[in-house]
């Protein structure tokens, strides 16, 4: 099982490096998804429309007047109850260039 308790279906695997890698990657995905869920609870969804999740990134369509506030929220990082703060990175792309 990963950190969140989700089963890892690698019961036949014997190589420790693969088992550890599976544990870390699976746990990281669950932590990212928990952050995405929490983020959606704390932003203005009329001005920051989630479009899709891409591996460990969430893509938004942002109103220009919400970029600064959105970036401020992201800069707080993700405070996990047991693992501490995870820094979060943003990239803003403007298609009006």
Number of C-alpha atoms within 10 A of each C-alpha: 13 16 13 12 9 12 12 12 9 11 8 6 10 9 8 9 10 12 14 12 11 17 17 13 12 18 18 16 14 17 19 17 17 13 18 17 11 12 15 13 10 10 16 14 13 11 16 18 15 15 10 11 12 8 9 12 14 14 14 15 16 19 12 10 9 14 15 10 12 18 15 10 15 16 13 12 16 21 12 12 7 6 9 10 12 14 11 14 10 12 7 10 9 8 5 4 4
